[in-house]
Amino acid sequence: MWVLPTYDRPERAQKTLDSIAQSGCTTPGLVYIDGNQKYPALHLPKGWSVWQNELNRGVCAALNDVFARFPNCPWYGFMSDDSLVRTPFWDQRLLAQMDDYSIVHSADGWRSEERIHGAVVFGGELLRALQWWVPDGLVHSFCDDVWESIAHALHLRRYVPEVMVEHCHFGNQKAPVDFSYLKAYQSFDQDQQAFLKWKEMDFQAAIERVQKRQNGSPRVS
């Protein structure tokens, strides 16, 4: 299922959801409202639902919370609340490229030639082998650095450039700076240090867990 974390952006989240619905999306998703905020009733794509967490803990904790609540999905998809779907049937086109251990992602109109971004799909067996969606210690930034490190080491990345899920971020001048961005990047230095610590202390163990599972551990059907 898809996960759309959102914080203090009801209008932008609705635009993202509208673009998903208009694209002909046929796969289920969850809007994860990360904090005790007053969101109006959202108009959801078919098969989507809403979960509201009382505390704002950041996108990384939101993803891990969903993985903990739904540990047996065949795949997990992530999309940010500052994205707009531009390609019809984008979800099926991405899922057609995935397997149990792959990381598949769309174009994002910004950095997706080099970075894992846009709409990103993770094989369920990959996350179960890692035992997390994002390592502990990260709040907002550097989760893509983690995914890229793992994808490069195990040759798991599959980029689908013909699918566009546009990232409308202040960094590429497609959005104004808002409170959600300011709040998120307060943890940038902490996240950077957490990533460097993970890369030094836990990266190799994560790779070995995936390889072990690939080489014979039972899969969830």
Secondary structure, DSSP 8 states (H G I E B T S, - for coil): -EEEEESS-HHHHHHHHHHHHHTT--S-EEEEEESS---------TTEEEEEESS---HHHHHHHHHHHSTT-SEEEE--TTEEE-STTHHHHHHTT--TT-EEEEE-SSSTTTS--SSEEEEHHHHHHHT-SS-TT-SSSSHHHHHHHHHHHHT-EEEEEEEEEEE--GGGTSS---HHHHHHGGGHHHHHHHHHHHHHHTHHHHHHHHHHHHTT-----
